[in-house]
Amino acid sequence: MPGRYPKKRFSQVFLADKKVVRNIVNLLEINSADTVFEIGSGRGTLTELIAATGAKLFSFEIDRDLIENLEKKFQNYENVSIINQNFLETEPGKYFDGKFKLIGNIPYDITSPLLDWMIQYQKQISLAVITTQKELAQRIASKPGSKGWAPISIFCQCAFDVQSVFDIPPKAFFPPPKIFSSTMTFRPRENYQISDRVYFEKIVRQSFLHRRKQLVNNLTQLPEIDKNRLGDVLSALNLENNCRAEQISIEDFIRLAESLKS
């Protein structure tokens, strides 16, 4: 039967533990007035609980073999729309004009593109509950000074208050993956004031180019950055000349980028 078994090309694993499913959906704090976008309907496990709340649900599934069963399963729910589409290609305004909640169990290989999508549409998201690989979740939620602090942490936390809420063992999925997963919440925060986001992201990525190298050594590989001037900028920002990128907060990275661009 099409859709019966997970497909490797979509990195599919299906949540099978009903308690875990309910705990995930509860984090979304749904009421009947909400609009929810679901990333990957799968077999409809999360979909079913969301549908029962009465919230308007747009559930996106890329696998055509799953669509027929999903449409049959939810044919009596007027509040549910099953959409056969790659979620990353979705423009939310085509479906709903206001703020929406977002939920999904995300394969590792699309987590970064999804986070970029979430940042792009941050002003329309009221709350997101995302489940992904535990190691990646730890990096997203990391803080300055930790080994996990990375560009992905910084860019996400510029837009969202990120919390890793609970871990999920492999046995909660079918088929069981070889890794633990983590469920995270993303609550939009007031944006940091960044005059040139492209340049800011360039500086952050370059700063982490070689993690073991000092910030100075990474940034002076950019032709427009003079080592002496960079030293003066770091001193003015009360940052050590021998500091590394993992020690730098979001606020200091913003000030660093603004100072280097001026």
HUQUISUL-V576937 format. One record per run of one state. SS is the DSSP state (@ for helix, = for strand, . for the rest). FROM is the first residue (numbers start at 0). LEN is the number of residues. Records with the same first field share a line. If there is no record, write none. Layout:
SS=FROM-LEN / FROM-LEN
This chain:
.=0-7 / 10-3 / 15-2 / 27-7 / 39-5 / 52-3 / 60-3 / 73-6 / 83-3 / 89-2 / 94-5 / 105-2 / 120-1 / 140-10 / 168-1 / 174-6 / 188-8 / 207-7 / 219-7 / 236-8 / 247-2 / 261-1
@=7-3 / 17-10 / 44-8 / 63-10 / 86-3 / 91-3 / 107-13 / 121-3 / 133-7 / 150-9 / 169-3 / 196-11 / 214-5 / 226-10 / 244-3 / 249-12
==13-2 / 34-5 / 55-5 / 79-4 / 99-6 / 124-9 / 159-9 / 172-2 / 180-8
